[in-house]
Amino acid sequence: MMQLNNTHTYDLMVVGAGMAGMAAALFAARKGLSVAQAGLTGETLYASGLFDLYGVIHGSSGEFIDNPWQGLQGLRQTHPDHPLCKVAPEQIREGLETLTGFLKTAGLTYKGYADRNARLITPVGTVKRTFRVPATMWAGAAALEEKTPCLIVDIQGLRGFSAAQIVGSLKPSWPQLRGATIAVPWEERLGPKYAEHIARNLAAEGPRKELADVIRPHLKTAQAVGLPAILGIYDTDTIHKELERLLGVPVFEIPTMPPAISGTRLKEAFDAYMPQQGVKTFYHHRVHTAVRQESSRFVLEIGRSEPEKTLVANNLLLATGRFLGKGLEARREGIRESLFDLPVSQPENRSCWHRKTFLDPQGHAINLAGLEVDRSFRPLNEAGRPVFDNLYAAGSILAHQDWIRTKSGTGLAVATAYGAIEALTGGQAERKNG
């Protein structure tokens, strides 16, 4: 362990830089805590940019939810041990509003209904329910709902997005939906085209006008235009509004297959604006070791490929995810938590991890594995007591949830991060008053 002489002690160390880690660091900084955060932000590149709250009933065979708040009320009745049931609805709302408000200052505006999920087109022509939508995609929700005469445009050479496939899937219920393929004027080279390269070019006015010029001949009777998510990275609202002005109709983006521009936008926003919130960020750094001292402080060694720096914190929050984020490790003898070797709620043995059919509508038991926590989101030991009174966890590392199947990824991340920070700051106040 490195020397601790003159090492600054933070109120909170957040381990993880996915949505739960970002939300926890943001909420803690807004509470006035000194916060350090370490983790890899690369997984954000695979985000769709859509903020799911709760879209499919937990434990069902895929029953969709229109009103997520009513859905959460039902979840409390049927699965009270689900992490989302540990946070009050008004706290979840506050957390989501805080996050979207922060992103708006970073140039990413989100829209949605107060009490129902929006329905959006996916790049494969299906319809997805989600709670908060980038403003650049919002007109697509209205067009889908009203079945507006609409043109879906794809770009020659841009893989993973097909206007023909989208139109073919949706046209039976949307008769006035058409598709068109265009060539991007400034991308004349042969071979595949890349969404990020196109998006960065649209930062200039010239390419925006050229894009509108090649779309315009295909408009005809269309009253809305759908495009792959390519409308810039840093100033998407400006680019979006200008393209609408040039075409004279509402324009909306459709999420593309990951890694997507919508994920790049989130990553860039967090990278640039979290330090402005007072968070000391160590992105692209792993936590190599973490030890809790007799003083109750946590001492961590962080670095890229090897330890480079020592950090000290009075509290620690794990937002390390499951297997992809390496918060959990699957071994022959079972599943273990990777940093403190905390107890993991999991199936009895490996033979129980998966059902016989990969796409079984009931899901797989391994997808419910994770850390058991109390109402304050503190991981529990085998006796059901907090392992440490100043150790917290949030996000997909928690047990008893299957965020992918229930379409609740952002809701789970934000709600549990909010609950953990509320518990942490409330607990600190109680200790000071005591």
NORNORVEN-V925863 format. One record per backbone hydrogen bond with DSSP energy under -1.0 kcal/mol. NH is the residue of the N-H (numbers start at 0). CO is the residue of the C=O. E is the energy in kcal/mol with one decimal. If there is no record, write none. Layout:
BEGIN
NH;CO;E, NH;CO;E
END
This chain:
BEGIN
6;3;-2.1, 9;311;-2.9, 11;33;-2.0, 12;314;-2.1, 13;35;-2.9, 14;316;-2.8, 15;37;-3.3, 21;17;-2.6, 22;18;-2.6, 23;19;-2.5, 24;20;-2.4, 25;21;-2.4, 26;22;-2.9, 27;23;-2.5, 28;24;-2.3, 29;25;-2.3, 30;26;-1.0, 31;28;-1.6, 32;27;-2.1, 35;11;-2.3, 36;279;-2.4, 37;13;-2.2, 38;281;-1.2, 43;40;-1.6, 44;41;-1.6, 45;42;-1.6, 46;43;-2.1, 50;131;-2.7, 54;405;-2.3, 55;405;-1.8, 56;62;-2.7, 59;56;-1.8, 64;54;-2.4, 70;66;-2.1, 71;67;-2.4, 72;68;-1.7, 73;69;-2.1, 74;70;-2.1, 75;71;-1.8, 77;73;-2.0, 78;74;-3.1, 81;78;-2.1, 84;81;-2.0, 85;82;-1.8, 91;87;-1.9, 92;88;-2.5, 93;89;-2.1, 94;90;-2.5, 95;91;-2.4, 96;92;-2.6, 97;93;-2.3, 98;94;-2.3, 99;95;-2.7, 100;96;-2.2, 101;97;-2.1, 102;98;-2.3, 103;99;-1.8, 104;100;-1.5, 106;103;-1.6, 107;102;-3.0, 110;132;-3.2, 116;65;-3.5, 117;129;-3.2, 119;127;-2.8, 121;125;-2.2, 124;121;-1.8, 127;119;-2.8, 129;117;-2.2, 130;50;-1.4, 131;50;-1.8, 132;110;-3.2, 134;108;-3.1, 136;133;-2.5, 139;136;-1.3, 140;137;-1.1, 141;137;-1.2, 142;138;-2.3, 143;139;-2.3, 144;140;-2.1, 145;141;-2.5, 146;142;-1.1, 147;142;-1.5, 149;175;-2.2, 150;223;-2.4, 151;177;-3.0, 152;225;-3.1, 153;179;-2.5, 155;181;-3.2, 157;154;-2.4, 165;161;-2.0, 166;162;-2.9, 167;163;-2.6, 168;164;-1.9, 169;165;-2.0, 170;166;-2.6, 172;169;-1.2, 176;173;-1.3, 177;149;-2.6, 179;151;-2.0, 181;153;-2.3, 186;183;-1.9, 192;156;-2.7, 197;193;-2.1, 198;194;-2.9, 199;195;-2.4, 200;196;-1.7, 201;197;-1.5, 202;199;-1.3, 203;200;-1.8, 207;203;-1.0, 208;204;-2.0, 209;205;-2.2, 210;206;-2.4, 211;207;-2.3, 212;208;-2.3, 213;209;-1.7, 214;210;-1.4, 215;211;-2.4, 217;214;-2.0, 218;215;-1.6, 221;218;-2.6, 222;148;-3.3, 224;249;-2.2, 225;150;-3.0, 226;251;-2.6, 228;253;-1.4, 229;227;-1.4, 231;229;-2.6, 238;234;-2.0, 239;235;-2.9, 240;236;-2.5, 241;237;-2.2, 242;238;-2.2, 243;239;-2.0, 244;240;-2.1, 245;241;-2.4, 246;242;-2.0, 247;243;-2.4, 251;224;-2.7, 252;135;-2.4, 253;226;-2.3, 259;44;-1.7, 263;259;-1.9, 264;260;-2.7, 265;261;-1.5, 266;262;-2.5, 267;263;-2.7, 268;264;-2.3, 269;265;-2.7, 270;266;-2.8, 271;267;-2.1, 272;268;-2.6, 273;269;-2.0, 276;273;-1.4, 277;274;-1.6, 278;273;-1.5, 279;34;-2.9, 281;36;-3.0, 283;38;-2.1, 284;281;-1.1, 285;302;-3.3, 287;300;-2.7, 288;300;-1.3, 290;298;-2.4, 292;296;-3.0, 295;292;-2.0, 297;312;-3.3, 298;290;-3.0, 299;310;-3.0, 300;288;-2.0, 301;308;-2.8, 302;285;-2.0, 307;301;-3.4, 308;301;-2.2, 310;299;-2.7, 312;297;-2.2, 313;9;-2.5, 315;389;-2.2, 316;12;-2.7, 317;391;-3.0, 318;14;-3.0, 326;321;-1.7, 327;321;-1.9, 328;335;-2.8, 330;333;-2.7, 333;330;-1.2, 335;328;-2.4, 337;326;-2.0, 344;369;-3.0, 351;348;-2.0, 352;349;-1.7, 359;356;-1.6, 362;359;-2.2, 365;352;-2.2, 366;363;-1.5, 367;364;-1.9, 368;365;-1.4, 369;344;-1.9, 370;396;-2.6, 373;377;-1.5, 376;373;-2.0, 379;371;-2.4, 380;384;-2.9, 383;380;-2.0, 386;378;-2.7, 390;387;-1.2, 391;315;-2.8, 392;376;-2.2, 393;317;-2.4, 397;394;-1.7, 398;370;-2.3, 399;367;-2.4, 405;401;-2.1, 407;402;-2.0, 410;51;-2.6, 411;407;-3.0, 412;408;-2.2, 413;409;-3.0, 414;410;-2.5, 415;411;-2.1, 416;412;-1.8, 417;413;-2.6, 418;414;-2.6, 419;415;-2.4, 420;416;-2.3, 421;417;-2.5, 422;418;-2.2, 423;419;-2.6, 424;420;-2.7, 425;421;-2.2, 426;422;-2.6, 427;423;-2.2, 428;424;-1.9, 429;425;-2.1, 430;426;-2.3, 431;427;-2.3, 432;428;-2.6, 433;429;-2.2
END
